[in-house]
């Protein structure tokens, strides 16, 4: 999909009225050296250039750093890295597994260079939320870009987000088990989003709600995350 095929939406629309393309496990790409559990071919920067505006990222702590890993325990991450190192030996392509901080810098720089664009992160988070907050807030120039609303308040218009330079929206699944509070720069995903199921070719199941989403059906939510 060429970059010019993504057209900025009518900025009179509210955030929840706009559709945008999201990349599942956006970090696990061939460009970043992933071979086992690879989900994408292009780097996050190239995905941005081609019109992706939503990024699903899985966060873990590994050897003191907050890293991006798919299905990761320490052993799984080590195995993924060993596969990448083996492929480098065979092909001469060095793996470049990204930390969360490195990826956030890519997003920050891109948002600064594209002052009308809005990017959304969906974090499947296995890091204590206080640590995750520290990681996000440690990136210079990132925090002023983050938009966070209180649950059940209205979503702003795209024009408001552009005008106030609040153009990064972060949702957190909160898998780490520590509560999300107003002090954190992200919102609880299941307060805001209904998500469809995934990993099925059965037509009768494609539009079913994901189990984690269905568990919060009593909440009033206005965003829809549709898996393909």
The 8 nearest C-alpha neighbors of each residue, nearest first, counted from 0:
[[1, 49, 2, 4, 50, 3, 5, 48],
 [2, 0, 3, 49, 4, 50, 5, 48],
 [1, 3, 49, 4, 50, 48, 5, 0],
 [2, 4, 5, 1, 6, 49, 50, 0],
 [3, 5, 2, 1, 6, 0, 50, 49],
 [6, 4, 3, 50, 2, 7, 1, 49],
 [7, 5, 8, 4, 3, 50, 2, 9],
 [6, 8, 5, 9, 116, 10, 115, 117],
 [9, 7, 10, 6, 17, 12, 157, 11],
 [8, 10, 11, 12, 7, 157, 158, 17],
 [11, 9, 157, 158, 12, 8, 156, 13],
 [10, 12, 9, 156, 158, 157, 13, 8],
 [13, 11, 10, 156, 9, 16, 157, 14],
 [156, 12, 14, 16, 155, 15, 157, 154],
 [13, 15, 16, 156, 17, 157, 154, 155],
 [14, 16, 13, 17, 222, 221, 154, 18],
 [17, 15, 13, 14, 12, 18, 222, 221],
 [16, 18, 15, 14, 19, 8, 12, 13],
 [19, 17, 16, 20, 15, 8, 14, 223],
 [20, 18, 52, 21, 17, 53, 51, 50],
 [19, 21, 51, 52, 53, 22, 18, 50],
 [20, 22, 53, 54, 51, 52, 19, 23],
 [23, 21, 25, 54, 55, 53, 24, 51],
 [22, 24, 55, 25, 21, 54, 38, 56],
 [25, 23, 55, 56, 26, 27, 38, 22],
 [24, 26, 22, 23, 27, 54, 55, 39],
 [25, 27, 24, 28, 43, 56, 67, 42],
 [28, 26, 37, 38, 25, 24, 33, 39],
 [29, 27, 39, 40, 30, 31, 33, 37],
 [28, 30, 40, 33, 32, 31, 39, 41],
 [29, 31, 28, 42, 41, 32, 40, 33],
 [32, 30, 95, 28, 29, 33, 94, 96],
 [94, 33, 31, 29, 95, 30, 83, 93],
 [34, 32, 29, 28, 37, 27, 31, 35],
 [35, 33, 37, 83, 36, 32, 29, 82],
 [34, 36, 37, 79, 33, 82, 83, 78],
 [37, 35, 38, 34, 69, 27, 33, 79],
 [36, 38, 27, 34, 33, 35, 28, 39],
 [39, 37, 27, 28, 24, 36, 25, 23],
 [40, 38, 28, 41, 37, 27, 25, 29],
 [39, 41, 29, 28, 30, 42, 38, 37],
 [42, 40, 30, 28, 45, 39, 46, 29],
 [41, 43, 45, 30, 44, 28, 46, 31],
 [42, 44, 46, 45, 47, 25, 26, 41],
 [45, 43, 47, 42, 46, 48, 105, 106],
 [46, 44, 48, 42, 47, 43, 41, 49],
 [45, 47, 43, 49, 51, 48, 44, 41],
 [48, 46, 51, 44, 45, 50, 49, 43],
 [47, 49, 45, 46, 50, 2, 44, 51],
 [50, 48, 2, 46, 47, 1, 0, 51],
 [49, 51, 47, 5, 2, 48, 52, 46],
 [52, 50, 47, 20, 46, 21, 53, 49],
 [53, 51, 118, 20, 21, 19, 50, 119],
 [52, 54, 21, 119, 120, 118, 51, 20],
 [55, 53, 120, 22, 21, 25, 121, 56],
 [54, 56, 121, 23, 24, 25, 122, 120],
 [55, 57, 122, 24, 123, 54, 121, 25],
 [58, 56, 123, 67, 122, 68, 124, 69],
 [57, 59, 67, 124, 66, 125, 68, 126],
 [60, 58, 125, 66, 126, 65, 61, 67],
 [59, 61, 65, 64, 66, 63, 126, 62],
 [62, 60, 64, 63, 59, 65, 73, 66],
 [63, 61, 64, 60, 65, 73, 66, 59],
 [62, 64, 61, 60, 65, 66, 59, 130],
 [65, 63, 61, 60, 62, 66, 98, 59],
 [64, 66, 60, 59, 99, 98, 61, 58],
 [65, 67, 98, 59, 99, 58, 64, 60],
 [68, 66, 58, 57, 98, 99, 97, 59],
 [69, 67, 71, 57, 66, 58, 76, 70],
 [68, 70, 71, 57, 36, 67, 24, 27],
 [71, 69, 68, 72, 75, 57, 76, 36],
 [72, 70, 75, 69, 68, 76, 73, 59],
 [71, 73, 75, 74, 76, 70, 59, 77],
 [72, 74, 76, 75, 77, 71, 61, 60],
 [73, 75, 77, 72, 76, 78, 71, 79],
 [76, 74, 78, 71, 72, 77, 73, 79],
 [77, 75, 79, 73, 78, 74, 71, 80],
 [76, 78, 74, 80, 75, 79, 73, 81],
 [79, 77, 81, 75, 76, 80, 74, 82],
 [80, 78, 76, 82, 77, 81, 35, 75],
 [79, 81, 83, 77, 78, 82, 84, 76],
 [80, 82, 78, 84, 83, 79, 77, 85],
 [83, 81, 85, 79, 80, 84, 78, 86],
 [82, 84, 80, 86, 81, 85, 94, 32],
 [85, 83, 87, 81, 86, 82, 80, 88],
 [86, 84, 82, 88, 87, 83, 81, 89],
 [85, 87, 89, 83, 88, 84, 90, 82],
 [86, 88, 92, 91, 84, 93, 90, 85],
 [89, 87, 85, 86, 91, 90, 84, 92],
 [90, 88, 86, 87, 91, 85, 92, 84],
 [91, 89, 87, 92, 86, 88, 93, 85],
 [90, 92, 87, 88, 89, 93, 86, 84],
 [93, 91, 87, 90, 94, 86, 32, 88],
 [92, 94, 87, 91, 32, 95, 84, 83],
 [32, 95, 93, 83, 31, 96, 92, 84],
 [96, 94, 31, 32, 97, 93, 30, 33],
 [97, 95, 31, 94, 32, 98, 33, 67],
 [96, 98, 101, 95, 67, 99, 102, 66],
 [97, 99, 66, 101, 100, 67, 65, 102],
 [98, 100, 102, 66, 101, 65, 67, 103],
 [101, 99, 103, 98, 102, 104, 134, 138],
 [102, 100, 104, 98, 103, 99, 97, 105],
 [101, 103, 105, 99, 104, 100, 106, 97],
 [102, 104, 106, 100, 105, 101, 107, 99],
 [103, 105, 107, 101, 102, 106, 108, 100],
 [106, 104, 102, 103, 108, 107, 109, 101],
 [105, 107, 103, 109, 104, 108, 110, 102],
 [108, 106, 104, 110, 109, 105, 141, 103],
 [107, 109, 111, 105, 110, 106, 104, 112],
 [108, 110, 112, 106, 111, 107, 113, 105],
 [111, 109, 113, 107, 112, 108, 114, 106],
 [112, 110, 108, 109, 113, 114, 107, 106],
 [111, 113, 109, 110, 114, 108, 107, 115],
 [114, 112, 110, 111, 115, 116, 109, 108],
 [115, 113, 111, 116, 110, 112, 161, 164],
 [116, 114, 161, 113, 117, 110, 166, 7],
 [115, 117, 113, 114, 110, 118, 166, 7],
 [116, 118, 166, 167, 115, 119, 52, 110],
 [119, 117, 52, 167, 53, 166, 168, 116],
 [120, 118, 168, 53, 167, 169, 52, 54],
 [121, 119, 169, 54, 53, 55, 170, 122],
 [120, 122, 55, 170, 171, 54, 169, 56],
 [123, 121, 171, 56, 124, 57, 55, 170],
 [124, 122, 57, 172, 56, 171, 58, 121],
 [123, 125, 58, 122, 174, 126, 173, 57],
 [126, 124, 175, 59, 174, 58, 127, 123],
 [125, 127, 175, 59, 124, 128, 60, 131],
 [128, 126, 130, 175, 129, 177, 131, 125],
 [127, 129, 131, 130, 132, 126, 177, 179],
 [128, 130, 132, 131, 127, 133, 183, 177],
 [131, 129, 133, 128, 127, 132, 134, 126],
 [130, 132, 128, 134, 129, 133, 126, 127],
 [133, 131, 129, 135, 134, 130, 183, 136],
 [132, 134, 130, 136, 131, 135, 137, 129],
 [133, 135, 131, 137, 132, 136, 130, 100],
 [136, 134, 132, 137, 133, 138, 131, 100],
 [135, 137, 133, 138, 134, 142, 132, 141],
 [136, 138, 134, 135, 133, 139, 141, 100],
 [137, 139, 136, 141, 135, 140, 104, 100],
 [140, 138, 141, 137, 136, 142, 104, 107],
 [139, 141, 142, 143, 138, 107, 144, 136],
 [140, 142, 144, 139, 143, 138, 107, 136],
 [141, 143, 144, 145, 136, 140, 135, 139],
 [144, 142, 141, 145, 140, 165, 164, 146],
 [145, 143, 165, 142, 141, 166, 167, 164],
 [146, 144, 167, 165, 142, 143, 168, 166],
 [147, 145, 165, 168, 167, 166, 144, 148],
 [148, 146, 185, 145, 186, 168, 184, 149],
 [149, 147, 150, 152, 146, 154, 186, 153],
 [148, 150, 152, 151, 147, 186, 181, 153],
 [149, 151, 152, 148, 190, 191, 186, 153],
 [152, 150, 149, 153, 219, 220, 191, 190],
 [153, 151, 150, 149, 154, 148, 155, 191],
 [154, 152, 155, 151, 148, 150, 149, 13],
 [153, 155, 14, 13, 15, 152, 156, 148],
 [156, 154, 13, 14, 159, 153, 157, 160],
 [155, 13, 157, 159, 158, 12, 14, 11],
 [156, 158, 10, 160, 159, 13, 14, 12],
 [157, 159, 10, 161, 156, 160, 162, 11],
 [160, 158, 162, 156, 161, 157, 163, 155],
 [161, 159, 165, 157, 163, 158, 162, 164],
 [162, 160, 164, 158, 159, 163, 115, 157],
 [161, 163, 159, 164, 160, 158, 165, 157],
 [162, 164, 160, 165, 161, 159, 166, 158],
 [165, 163, 161, 162, 166, 160, 144, 143],
 [166, 164, 144, 146, 160, 145, 163, 167],
 [165, 167, 117, 144, 164, 160, 145, 118],
 [166, 168, 145, 118, 144, 119, 146, 117],
 [167, 169, 119, 146, 145, 120, 118, 166],
 [170, 168, 120, 185, 119, 121, 186, 167],
 [171, 169, 186, 188, 121, 185, 187, 122],
 [170, 172, 122, 187, 188, 173, 186, 121],
 [171, 173, 188, 123, 174, 124, 122, 187],
 [174, 172, 171, 175, 124, 176, 187, 177],
 [175, 173, 124, 176, 125, 172, 123, 126],
 [176, 174, 125, 173, 126, 127, 177, 124],
 [175, 177, 174, 173, 178, 127, 125, 128],
 [178, 176, 175, 127, 128, 179, 173, 174],
 [179, 177, 180, 176, 128, 173, 175, 127],
 [178, 180, 183, 187, 177, 128, 181, 173],
 [179, 181, 182, 183, 178, 186, 185, 184],
 [180, 182, 183, 179, 184, 149, 185, 186],
 [183, 181, 180, 184, 179, 132, 185, 129],
 [182, 184, 181, 185, 132, 180, 179, 129],
 [185, 183, 132, 182, 147, 145, 186, 169],
 [186, 184, 169, 170, 183, 171, 147, 187],
 [185, 187, 170, 188, 171, 169, 147, 184],
 [186, 188, 171, 190, 189, 170, 172, 179],
 [187, 189, 170, 171, 172, 190, 191, 192],
 [188, 190, 192, 191, 187, 212, 215, 172],
 [191, 189, 188, 187, 192, 220, 218, 150],
 [190, 192, 220, 189, 188, 222, 221, 193],
 [193, 191, 222, 189, 223, 220, 188, 194],
 [192, 194, 223, 212, 224, 222, 220, 195],
 [195, 193, 224, 209, 208, 223, 212, 225],
 [194, 196, 208, 209, 225, 207, 206, 226],
 [197, 195, 209, 208, 207, 205, 226, 206],
 [196, 198, 226, 199, 227, 195, 205, 209],
 [199, 197, 200, 196, 227, 226, 205, 201],
 [198, 200, 201, 197, 205, 204, 196, 202],
 [201, 199, 202, 205, 198, 204, 203, 197],
 [202, 200, 204, 203, 199, 205, 198, 206],
 [203, 201, 205, 204, 200, 206, 199, 207],
 [202, 204, 201, 205, 206, 207, 200, 199],
 [205, 203, 207, 202, 201, 206, 199, 196],
 [204, 206, 202, 207, 203, 196, 201, 199],
 [205, 207, 204, 195, 208, 196, 203, 202],
 [208, 206, 204, 195, 196, 205, 209, 203],
 [207, 209, 195, 196, 194, 213, 210, 212],
 [208, 210, 196, 195, 212, 211, 194, 213],
 [209, 211, 213, 212, 214, 208, 196, 195],
 [212, 210, 214, 213, 209, 215, 189, 208],
 [211, 213, 209, 210, 214, 215, 193, 194],
 [214, 212, 210, 216, 215, 211, 208, 209],
 [213, 215, 211, 212, 216, 210, 217, 209],
 [216, 214, 213, 217, 212, 218, 189, 211],
 [215, 217, 213, 218, 214, 212, 219, 193],
 [216, 218, 215, 219, 214, 213, 220, 190],
 [219, 217, 216, 215, 220, 190, 191, 189],
 [218, 220, 217, 221, 151, 191, 190, 216],
 [221, 219, 191, 192, 222, 218, 190, 193],
 [220, 222, 191, 15, 192, 223, 219, 193],
 [223, 221, 192, 15, 220, 191, 193, 224],
 [224, 222, 193, 192, 194, 225, 221, 195],
 [225, 223, 194, 193, 195, 226, 192, 222],
 [224, 226, 195, 194, 223, 227, 196, 206],
 [227, 225, 197, 195, 196, 224, 194, 205],
 [226, 225, 197, 198, 205, 196, 199, 195]]
